[in-house]
Amino acid sequence: MDRPVSRVGPSLYLKGELSSNEDLYLDGIVEGRVQLNDQKLTIATTAKAAADIFAGEVVVCGALKGNVHAKKRIEIKKEGSVTGDLTTPQILIEDGAYFKGTIKIELSVDQEANKNVSPKTESEPDAPLTGRKIA
């Protein structure tokens, strides 16, 4: 089942805060803040964004100036350009893409949950060895 996708067309210019609970395809110009929660933002080849972005996944084919925080993944395609700081558990920067800034790799929600669980192995004793005689 396809998820609904909103579109900012090539002739649109948005300034301010943009938020949505569905995927967004940006083909125009956006300045400000983009908040998509767990959704996917695609910045098309002809698009320009000067914005701080918070989304589940971000794919950059156009030009972006601003910081990006993605819960799942950030992808900068070969025709993409990003100037800003990136925070995500997974990053892909294709050959030929432009990037200037910093990258912070964070654990995803799934990795964070697994980090706090220590599976018991057969080599771990059930009780402390203190006071036990070992042959």
MOSUL-V63595 format. One line per field, one symbol per residue. phi: phi as a letter, one per 40 degrees, with the letter a starting at -180 (. if undefined). A space follows every 10 residues. Layout:
phi=???
//
This chain:
phi=.cccbcbbcc ccbbbhbbba bbdbbbbbbb bhbbbbfccb bbbcdccbbb acbbacabbb bbbbbicbbb cbabbbcdcc abbicbbaca bbbcdgcbab ibbbcbccdc ccccccbbcc bcccccbccd gccbc
//
